[in-house]
Amino acid sequence: MPPSEQPHWQPISQLPLIASLIDGGVTEAMAQRQILTEARGRPHLLDDATLDRVDQVYGEEQQWLGFCKEQLRRWQRDQPAPAEEREIARLAMEIERLKPLVAEILALSAEIRTGTIDRIMEMSDLELGLKALLGQLPRRS
């Protein structure tokens, strides 16, 4: 990582801000997982650009979680007050909860990408007709 991109470690006074970011990340990831899970059966309703954005956001989130974990470790090392220590422990658990959610979102995105509207539009008329006759296209619901 170039020196200009080194993390700016925060003082413990920023614990509430980091907590709100982590908690918000969990909430958003759960909502995104639900959306993508529902889209599995209807991938043609999504396009590649939407999934590109999902991949970008949650790819960055994977990196960000590593920085958050290190920030919590640094705060823990500084012997925080008991209430701060409890919050740091809670946030560390939330990060561990968020990691598999993010990985699942990225896996769902990759799975759905194989059937987006972009994949449908890339098919020739013959290929599309054949897949329709063979029942290999998602059904309209």
MOJO-V301983 format. One record per helix or strand. SS is the DSSP state (a for helix, b for strand). FROM is the first residue (numbers start at 1). TO is the last residue. If there is no record, write none. Layout:
ss->(SS;SS)
from->(FROM;FROM)
to->(TO;TO)
This chain:
ss->(a;a;a;a;a;a)
from->(3;12;48;82;117;125)
to->(5;45;77;113;122;133)
